[in-house]
């Protein structure tokens, strides 16, 4: 189901970015949590999950997911190091899902 896949995505991000899953899914606005949270939302939307489904998983409204995706898209366009980081995370995510599915 979508919730299981989104949970795997969140777990992979928590592991990759070395942050507790509870903090990643929480409301804390510190950059160490918001950056991977936005990347997770962006990755889910890129994988064709509806923004409303992603929002429900993260306990947000869909406008927050749109904002998170916009932040990631804009940063990818302007920061090549960030773009490379996203690429590395997505490779890590693919392996993580293979191992844990």
Secondary structure, DSSP 4 states (H G I P E B T S, - for coil): -HHHHHHHHHHHHHHHTT--HHHHHS----HHHHHHHHHHHHHHHHTT--HHHHHHHHT--HHHHHHHHHHHHHHHHH-HHHHHHHHHHHHHHHHHHHHH-
